[in-house]
Amino acid sequence: MRRGHVPIRTCRGCGRKAPKQELIRLVLRQGRVIEDPEQTMDGRGAYCCADETCRQRFMRNRKLQKLAFRLQA
């Protein structure tokens, strides 16, 4: 990685762009969305702000989850 490079991710709850380290990574495991605090779990992940309202919006909206985790309809 280049020196000074900061990975940017988008919150799936509110759409805000932020450095990867400021966001919480969520992954799909056995049909349930769980947090990945170390950001090391296998598979596709989605990022949300630490703000509870963003996470709740993502968790309630099945359409956002389908897009984030590339689920079939």
Secondary structure, 3 states (H helix, E strand, C coil): CCCCCCCEEEECCCCCEEEHHHCEEEEEECCEEEECCCCCCCCCEEEECCCHHHHHHHHHCHHHHHHHHCCCC
